């Protein structure tokens, strides 16, 4: 891992905060006991205190959760294909299927019962066989904030800017963050 000095233009962290510019490159996998939940259209999909945060310079943390703490009936293989991370290896994508139980009355049926909501395509992913150094996240699942309600210790997560990255921004993490306009060359 390489730690570089925080750039002068990066936001300085306050008490209880951390700067993404103090995170290493290549990324580090750091276990966390913070309370992480993910909800899809009212359906609780994740409830854990055993997440692993992947910390990488200029990126808010990406939270990976153990499959034992995921409602796996809410997931389906995605047709989105796979991507390759230069550090973690080949990722496979998953769709989140909210299911009939979470459908509000406005979803189509008069009483809202038995109406399956459409799948949220490729909003979760995992590394079944990650590269060396990332074995701790093998099979763990990450979720994209924004289309899902993701929370850390009850705080609603803000998604990392841009369409490519999927870090979770909470009040205890400061940037600026990769993915914002003008950050392509970082």
C-alpha positions as a Python dict, from the first residue, in 0.01 Angstrom:
ca = {
    (1, 'X'): (0, 0, 0),
    (2, 'X'): (113, 349, -76),
    (3, 'X'): (11, 648, 128),
    (4, 'X'): (70, 985, -36),
    (5, 'X'): (51, 1320, 135),
    (6, 'X'): (-300, 1467, 126),
    (7, 'X'): (-318, 1730, -152),
    (8, 'X'): (-343, 2090, -30),
    (9, 'X'): (-679, 2128, -209),
    (10, 'X'): (-838, 1829, -31),
    (11, 'X'): (-1085, 1895, 247),
    (12, 'X'): (-927, 1859, 591),
    (13, 'X'): (-1110, 1611, 814),
    (14, 'X'): (-1270, 1739, 1133),
    (15, 'X'): (-1304, 1548, 1459),
    (16, 'X'): (-1440, 1199, 1395),
    (17, 'X'): (-1390, 1230, 1018),
    (18, 'X'): (-1147, 1075, 773),
    (19, 'X'): (-1024, 1207, 441),
    (20, 'X'): (-1040, 984, 135),
    (21, 'X'): (-706, 1140, 46),
    (22, 'X'): (-552, 957, 342),
    (23, 'X'): (-669, 620, 208),
    (24, 'X'): (-407, 396, 42),
    (25, 'X'): (-351, 286, -315),
    (26, 'X'): (-379, -2, -383),
    (27, 'X'): (-691, -22, -167),
    (28, 'X'): (-708, -172, 182),
    (29, 'X'): (-977, -404, 319),
    (30, 'X'): (-1077, -294, 668),
    (31, 'X'): (-1331, -485, 882),
    (32, 'X'): (-1605, -277, 1043),
    (33, 'X'): (-1856, -340, 1321),
    (34, 'X'): (-2072, -42, 1224),
    (35, 'X'): (-2439, -117, 1157),
    (36, 'X'): (-2501, -142, 781),
    (37, 'X'): (-2846, -184, 628),
    (38, 'X'): (-2967, -188, 269),
    (39, 'X'): (-3335, -160, 180),
    (40, 'X'): (-3493, -199, -165),
    (41, 'X'): (-3840, -49, -202),
    (42, 'X'): (-3917, -120, 163),
    (43, 'X'): (-3763, -468, 173),
    (44, 'X'): (-3468, -515, 410),
    (45, 'X'): (-3196, -681, 205),
    (46, 'X'): (-2892, -635, 434),
    (47, 'X'): (-2853, -608, 811),
    (48, 'X'): (-2498, -654, 936),
    (49, 'X'): (-2227, -544, 1174),
    (50, 'X'): (-1966, -754, 988),
    (51, 'X'): (-1895, -545, 679),
    (52, 'X'): (-1558, -487, 519),
    (53, 'X'): (-1479, -138, 393),
    (54, 'X'): (-1257, -115, 87),
    (55, 'X'): (-1061, 208, 119),
    (56, 'X'): (-889, 361, -185),
    (57, 'X'): (-733, 702, -237),
    (58, 'X'): (-989, 961, -357),
    (59, 'X'): (-1287, 724, -318),
    (60, 'X'): (-1543, 705, -40),
    (61, 'X'): (-1549, 356, 113),
    (62, 'X'): (-1715, 71, -70),
    (63, 'X'): (-1889, -154, 183),
    (64, 'X'): (-1888, -531, 127),
    (65, 'X'): (-2120, -745, 340),
    (66, 'X'): (-2108, -1116, 417),
    (67, 'X'): (-2367, -1322, 225),
    (68, 'X'): (-2491, -1467, 556),
    (69, 'X'): (-2624, -1118, 642),
    (70, 'X'): (-2799, -1069, 306),
    (71, 'X'): (-3151, -1178, 214),
    (72, 'X'): (-3029, -1381, -82),
    (73, 'X'): (-3387, -1432, -203),
    (74, 'X'): (-3376, -1063, -299),
    (75, 'X'): (-3087, -1121, -542),
    (76, 'X'): (-3072, -1266, -890),
    (77, 'X'): (-2784, -1306, -1136),
    (78, 'X'): (-2764, -1003, -1362),
    (79, 'X'): (-2727, -1004, -1738),
    (80, 'X'): (-2504, -696, -1703),
    (81, 'X'): (-2193, -905, -1752),
    (82, 'X'): (-1870, -871, -1557),
    (83, 'X'): (-1608, -604, -1505),
    (84, 'X'): (-1243, -619, -1409),
    (85, 'X'): (-1088, -414, -1130),
    (86, 'X'): (-714, -372, -1159),
    (87, 'X'): (-683, -457, -789),
    (88, 'X'): (-971, -688, -694),
    (89, 'X'): (-1013, -894, -1012),
    (90, 'X'): (-1333, -998, -1192),
    (91, 'X'): (-1665, -880, -1047),
    (92, 'X'): (-1998, -1043, -1122),
    (93, 'X'): (-2318, -840, -1095),
    (94, 'X'): (-2646, -909, -924),
    (95, 'X'): (-2993, -762, -964),
    (96, 'X'): (-3196, -677, -655),
    (97, 'X'): (-3554, -800, -682),
    (98, 'X'): (-3772, -619, -427),
    (99, 'X'): (-4051, -880, -453),
    (100, 'X'): (-4423, -870, -397),
    (101, 'X'): (-4403, -818, -20),
    (102, 'X'): (-4253, -472, -61),
    (103, 'X'): (-4490, -346, -333),
    (104, 'X'): (-4687, -37, -232),
    (105, 'X'): (-5054, -10, -330),
    (106, 'X'): (-4960, 235, -604),
    (107, 'X'): (-4752, -33, -775),
    (108, 'X'): (-5043, -159, -980),
    (109, 'X'): (-5280, -377, -781),
    (110, 'X'): (-5571, -221, -595),
    (111, 'X'): (-5455, -365, -265),
    (112, 'X'): (-5082, -375, -343),
    (113, 'X'): (-5062, -747, -265),
    (114, 'X'): (-4893, -985, -505),
    (115, 'X'): (-4742, -718, -728),
    (116, 'X'): (-4377, -780, -802),
    (117, 'X'): (-4172, -466, -847),
    (118, 'X'): (-3921, -461, -1133),
    (119, 'X'): (-3568, -573, -1059),
    (120, 'X'): (-3305, -311, -991),
    (121, 'X'): (-3048, -412, -1251),
    (122, 'X'): (-2682, -459, -1160),
    (123, 'X'): (-2699, -269, -829),
    (124, 'X'): (-2497, -531, -642),
    (125, 'X'): (-2175, -714, -720),
    (126, 'X'): (-1922, -953, -571),
    (127, 'X'): (-1580, -1096, -639),
    (128, 'X'): (-1614, -1476, -619),
    (129, 'X'): (-1236, -1523, -666),
    (130, 'X'): (-1069, -1189, -590),
    (131, 'X'): (-706, -1116, -658),
    (132, 'X'): (-438, -1184, -401),
    (133, 'X'): (-463, -941, -112),
    (134, 'X'): (-842, -914, -140),
    (135, 'X'): (-935, -1264, -26),
    (136, 'X'): (-1124, -1119, 272),
    (137, 'X'): (-1403, -996, 40),
    (138, 'X'): (-1441, -1324, -153),
    (139, 'X'): (-1815, -1375, -200),
    (140, 'X'): (-1901, -1063, 1),
    (141, 'X'): (-2158, -841, -172),
    (142, 'X'): (-2145, -466, -233),
    (143, 'X'): (-2447, -250, -313),
    (144, 'X'): (-2486, 73, -511),
    (145, 'X'): (-2635, 355, -305),
    (146, 'X'): (-2887, 582, -471),
    (147, 'X'): (-3119, 324, -622),
    (148, 'X'): (-3118, 146, -287),
    (149, 'X'): (-3155, 293, 60),
    (150, 'X'): (-2817, 229, 219),
    (151, 'X'): (-2743, 330, 578),
    (152, 'X'): (-2444, 320, 811),
    (153, 'X'): (-2531, 352, 1180),
    (154, 'X'): (-2870, 486, 1074),
    (155, 'X'): (-2720, 760, 852),
    (156, 'X'): (-2851, 764, 497),
    (157, 'X'): (-2565, 715, 251),
    (158, 'X'): (-2509, 954, -39),
    (159, 'X'): (-2384, 778, -354),
    (160, 'X'): (-2041, 858, -493),
    (161, 'X'): (-2075, 1096, -788),
    (162, 'X'): (-2068, 957, -1141),
    (163, 'X'): (-2195, 636, -1292),
    (164, 'X'): (-1883, 423, -1261),
    (165, 'X'): (-1782, 421, -895),
    (166, 'X'): (-2002, 310, -608),
    (167, 'X'): (-1856, 437, -281),
    (168, 'X'): (-2077, 539, 8),
    (169, 'X'): (-2052, 897, 136),
    (170, 'X'): (-2140, 950, 502),
    (171, 'X'): (-2085, 1263, 713),
    (172, 'X'): (-1767, 1112, 859),
    (173, 'X'): (-1588, 1095, 520),
    (174, 'X'): (-1458, 1403, 339),
    (175, 'X'): (-1328, 1454, -17),
    (176, 'X'): (-1342, 1578, -281),
    (177, 'X'): (-1437, 1243, -429),
    (178, 'X'): (-1336, 1076, -754),
    (179, 'X'): (-1632, 1081, -994),
    (180, 'X'): (-1717, 1448, -944),
    (181, 'X'): (-1698, 1672, -1251),
    (182, 'X'): (-1334, 1749, -1329),
    (183, 'X'): (-1196, 1444, -1142),
    (184, 'X'): (-1129, 1224, -1443),
    (185, 'X'): (-753, 1282, -1430),
    (186, 'X'): (-711, 1214, -1059),
}
